[in-house]
Amino acid sequence: MFIKRIKSMLAWLNKFFARRFEKITEINRKYRTPRIAMTPLTRIVLLLLRIYLLLLVAILFYKLFTTIMTK
């Protein structure tokens, strides 16, 4: 009885997340190609912004890690 209940809960969770990911993939598919033309300079600036964002996230995790390890 208990295993059957767990299996039904897992099936429900699987369907729940599958529906959510379907919606996400639908949105991603819709906006996969940009609707405006970008100049090479715009592409470079967007790439630099992505790198900057990754750097900020890395610094944030580093600070979190060092704070946790010093306590």
Secondary structure as a PSIPRED ss2 file (coil, helix, strand):
# PSIPRED VFORMAT (PSIPRED V4.0)

   1 M C   1.000  0.000  0.000
   2 F H   0.000  1.000  0.000
   3 I H   0.000  1.000  0.000
   4 K H   0.000  1.000  0.000
   5 R H   0.000  1.000  0.000
   6 I H   0.000  1.000  0.000
   7 K H   0.000  1.000  0.000
   8 S H   0.000  1.000  0.000
   9 M H   0.000  1.000  0.000
  10 L H   0.000  1.000  0.000
  11 A H   0.000  1.000  0.000
  12 W H   0.000  1.000  0.000
  13 L H   0.000  1.000  0.000
  14 N H   0.000  1.000  0.000
  15 K H   0.000  1.000  0.000
  16 F H   0.000  1.000  0.000
  17 F H   0.000  1.000  0.000
  18 A H   0.000  1.000  0.000
  19 R H   0.000  1.000  0.000
  20 R H   0.000  1.000  0.000
  21 F H   0.000  1.000  0.000
  22 E H   0.000  1.000  0.000
  23 K H   0.000  1.000  0.000
  24 I H   0.000  1.000  0.000
  25 T H   0.000  1.000  0.000
  26 E H   0.000  1.000  0.000
  27 I H   0.000  1.000  0.000
  28 N H   0.000  1.000  0.000
  29 R H   0.000  1.000  0.000
  30 K H   0.000  1.000  0.000
  31 Y C   1.000  0.000  0.000
  32 R C   1.000  0.000  0.000
  33 T C   1.000  0.000  0.000
  34 P C   1.000  0.000  0.000
  35 R C   1.000  0.000  0.000
  36 I C   1.000  0.000  0.000
  37 A C   1.000  0.000  0.000
  38 M C   1.000  0.000  0.000
  39 T C   1.000  0.000  0.000
  40 P H   0.000  1.000  0.000
  41 L H   0.000  1.000  0.000
  42 T H   0.000  1.000  0.000
  43 R H   0.000  1.000  0.000
  44 I H   0.000  1.000  0.000
  45 V H   0.000  1.000  0.000
  46 L H   0.000  1.000  0.000
  47 L H   0.000  1.000  0.000
  48 L H   0.000  1.000  0.000
  49 L H   0.000  1.000  0.000
  50 R H   0.000  1.000  0.000
  51 I H   0.000  1.000  0.000
  52 Y H   0.000  1.000  0.000
  53 L H   0.000  1.000  0.000
  54 L H   0.000  1.000  0.000
  55 L H   0.000  1.000  0.000
  56 L H   0.000  1.000  0.000
  57 V H   0.000  1.000  0.000
  58 A H   0.000  1.000  0.000
  59 I H   0.000  1.000  0.000
  60 L H   0.000  1.000  0.000
  61 F H   0.000  1.000  0.000
  62 Y H   0.000  1.000  0.000
  63 K H   0.000  1.000  0.000
  64 L H   0.000  1.000  0.000
  65 F H   0.000  1.000  0.000
  66 T H   0.000  1.000  0.000
  67 T H   0.000  1.000  0.000
  68 I H   0.000  1.000  0.000
  69 M H   0.000  1.000  0.000
  70 T H   0.000  1.000  0.000
  71 K C   1.000  0.000  0.000
